[in-house]
Amino acid sequence: MKIQGKTILITGGASGIGLEAARQFLEKGAKVIITGRNHNKLTAAKKQFPDLITIQSDVSNADDAQKLFEKVFGLGGIDILYNNAGVGVSPINLGIANDKHIEGAKYEMDVNYIGIIRLNNLFMEMLKSRKEAAIINTTSILSYVPSLVEATYSATKTALAFYTKALREHLRIIGSDLKIFELLPPVVDTEMTASRTGKKLTPEQLVKGLISGLEKNQYTIRVGDSKIMYFLHRFFPKLAFSLVNPKTAHQNIKTSH
């Protein structure tokens, strides 16, 4: 897939992976629109990269999504929708029942799954009408193996992975050329993972892998440890589970009771 000359919309584009993606897509000669909830972060991103177009929007809000579509339509539309926005709540101990578990799970599902389907539906006809267009859905290494302390987050990414594969096949059956990419990041060094220790991929490395996959029309893009985890999950599932959920995670669960 050619990047130069394309117009791309990046959700969650004001910081972290999204902002790094904006930078690299601009360098590739794309026109970049970013959206996010935080006005101050959007303003800072625009100051850092003046060529960016910024639109404040919450992807989990239906009214915001509709207004975002209308603004993008008014700008001439897009060729690529990059669903980058995602959230993870504080680790949930599923062994203790309380309303916060439901609230956290709903919030994650609204942003990480329902919000993406909503945007895809809004932009589908626009993208299908383009000569070469794509949707990029960001799942996770945890769509292969669930994290005991991020169980509902893992579930949202697994749901999105299945939806992405089904969407790709549906479009093939109806004869559409719209390309559906799935990006599977490992643990990436962002605000969301700031409290974690251990190996982390940089946003720069992740986005380089993403762009390389797009240019090669590699519809499932595994970067870093996601490649290894895919192999381990298929052939050594118990080892894969233990690597994602080390004994320290077990101890944290026990002590929280």
Buried (B, 14 or more C-beta within 10 A) or exposed (E): BEBEEBBBBBBBBBBBBBBBBBBBBBEBEBBBBBBBBBEEBBEBBBEEBEEBBBBBBBBBBEEBBEBBBEBBEEBEBBBBBBBBBBBBBEBBBEEEEEEEBEEBBBBBBBBBBBBBBBBBEBBBEBBEEBEBBBBBBBBBBBBBBBBBBBBBBBBBBBBBBEBBBEBBEEBEEEEBEBBBBBBBBBBBBBEBBEEEEEEBBBBBBBBBBBBEBBEEEBBBBBBBBBBBBBEBBEEEEEEBBBBBBEEEBEEEBEEEE
